[in-house]
Amino acid sequence: MGETSLVEGKVTDAIRLVQKLDASGEGPTMVVWYFYDDAEEWRLLIAGPTFDALLPDKEAVAYRSLVEAIRSLSLSSLGVSDLKLLETKKPLVQSMRRLVGTGATGIVQAHFSNTTLNGIFIKEMIIMRAA
């Protein structure tokens, strides 16, 4: 997987994070582990209406919400540096919905590599939710 492997523990912790956000009413509509080829690192991309309301002006508040959820679950494999919040209107987010539809609370592990999606080359990604 990618030049740098994504540890299974990070995937498991991401699922727990999504479930926590769902339970708190902040459920994201898109969650994807995305490999940034140029930086050779994985990021957990998260988007949803709750975060749209805070981005970009109150970005720190949005990230604080995620960090608090991570802390409350004691997720040692995830940190704020692993996360990237996106607005749902971004082209990549819109494209994910067309590729895999999970429903509002569904969680999957759909793996894609060396894929072009609406003109965007994706080295590697694991779609966990795209509603």
C-alpha positions as CSV (number, residue, x, y, z in Angstrom):
1,M,0.0,0.0,0.0
2,G,1.6,3.2,-1.1
3,E,5.3,3.8,-0.6
4,T,4.5,3.9,3.2
5,S,2.2,1.3,4.5
6,L,-0.9,2.3,6.4
7,V,-0.9,0.5,9.7
8,E,-4.1,-1.5,10.3
9,G,-4.4,0.1,13.8
10,K,-4.8,3.5,12.2
11,V,-7.7,2.1,10.1
12,T,-9.3,0.6,13.2
13,D,-8.9,3.8,15.2
14,A,-10.4,5.8,12.3
15,I,-13.5,3.6,12.4
16,R,-13.8,4.2,16.1
17,L,-13.4,7.9,15.6
18,V,-16.1,7.9,13.0
19,Q,-18.4,6.0,15.3
20,K,-17.8,8.5,18.1
21,L,-18.5,11.4,15.8
22,D,-21.7,9.7,14.7
23,A,-22.8,9.2,18.3
24,S,-22.1,12.9,19.1
25,G,-24.1,14.2,16.2
26,E,-21.1,15.3,14.2
27,G,-21.1,12.3,11.8
28,P,-19.0,13.0,8.7
29,T,-20.4,12.2,5.3
30,M,-16.9,11.5,3.8
31,V,-14.0,9.7,5.5
32,V,-11.0,8.5,3.4
33,W,-7.5,7.5,4.1
34,Y,-5.7,9.2,1.3
35,F,-2.0,8.7,0.3
36,Y,-0.3,11.9,-0.7
37,D,2.4,10.7,-3.1
38,D,4.4,13.9,-3.1
39,A,4.8,13.9,0.7
40,E,4.8,10.1,1.0
41,E,2.2,10.2,3.8
42,W,-1.3,9.1,4.6
43,R,-3.9,11.6,5.8
44,L,-7.4,10.9,7.1
45,L,-9.6,13.2,5.1
46,I,-12.9,14.1,6.8
47,A,-15.8,16.1,5.5
48,G,-19.4,16.7,6.6
49,P,-22.0,19.4,7.1
50,T,-21.0,19.9,10.8
51,F,-17.5,20.8,9.7
52,D,-18.7,22.8,6.7
53,A,-20.3,25.2,9.1
54,L,-16.9,25.8,10.8
55,L,-14.6,25.9,7.7
56,P,-12.6,27.9,6.9
57,D,-13.2,30.7,9.5
58,K,-13.5,28.5,12.6
59,E,-11.1,25.7,11.4
60,A,-9.4,25.5,14.9
61,V,-12.8,24.8,16.5
62,A,-13.4,22.0,14.0
63,Y,-10.0,20.4,14.6
64,R,-10.5,20.8,18.4
65,S,-13.7,18.7,18.1
66,L,-11.7,15.9,16.4
67,V,-8.9,16.0,18.9
68,E,-11.3,15.8,21.8
69,A,-13.0,12.8,20.2
70,I,-9.6,11.1,19.7
71,R,-8.6,11.8,23.3
72,S,-11.9,10.6,24.8
73,L,-11.3,7.2,23.0
74,S,-7.6,7.1,23.8
75,L,-6.7,6.5,20.2
76,S,-2.9,6.4,20.4
77,S,-2.3,5.8,16.7
78,L,-4.2,8.9,15.5
79,G,-3.1,12.5,16.0
80,V,-4.1,15.9,14.6
81,S,-1.2,15.6,12.1
82,D,-3.0,12.6,10.5
83,L,-6.2,14.6,9.9
84,K,-7.3,16.9,7.1
85,L,-10.7,18.5,7.1
86,L,-12.3,19.3,3.7
87,E,-15.4,21.1,2.8
88,T,-18.0,18.9,1.2
89,K,-18.1,21.1,-1.9
90,K,-14.5,20.2,-2.8
91,P,-14.2,18.2,-6.1
92,L,-12.5,15.3,-4.5
93,V,-15.3,14.9,-1.9
94,Q,-17.9,15.1,-4.6
95,S,-16.1,12.5,-6.7
96,M,-15.9,10.0,-3.8
97,R,-19.7,10.0,-3.4
98,R,-20.1,8.9,-7.0
99,L,-17.5,6.2,-6.6
100,V,-18.7,4.5,-3.4
101,G,-22.0,5.1,-1.7
102,T,-22.1,4.0,1.9
103,G,-25.1,5.7,3.2
104,A,-25.1,8.2,6.1
105,T,-23.8,5.8,8.8
106,G,-22.2,3.1,6.7
107,I,-18.5,2.2,7.1
108,V,-16.5,0.2,4.5
109,Q,-12.9,-0.3,3.5
110,A,-12.9,0.2,-0.2
111,H,-9.3,0.2,-1.4
112,F,-8.2,1.9,-4.6
113,S,-4.7,2.4,-6.1
114,N,-3.4,4.1,-9.2
115,T,-6.8,5.5,-10.0
116,T,-7.9,8.6,-11.9
117,L,-11.2,10.0,-10.7
118,N,-12.7,13.0,-12.6
119,G,-9.2,14.0,-13.7
120,I,-7.6,13.6,-10.3
121,F,-4.9,11.0,-10.1
122,I,-5.0,9.1,-6.8
123,K,-2.0,7.0,-5.9
124,E,-3.8,5.2,-3.2
125,M,-6.8,5.6,-0.9
126,I,-9.2,3.7,1.3
127,I,-12.7,5.0,1.3
128,M,-14.4,4.4,4.6
129,R,-17.5,6.5,4.1
130,A,-18.9,8.4,1.1
131,A,-22.5,9.4,1.7
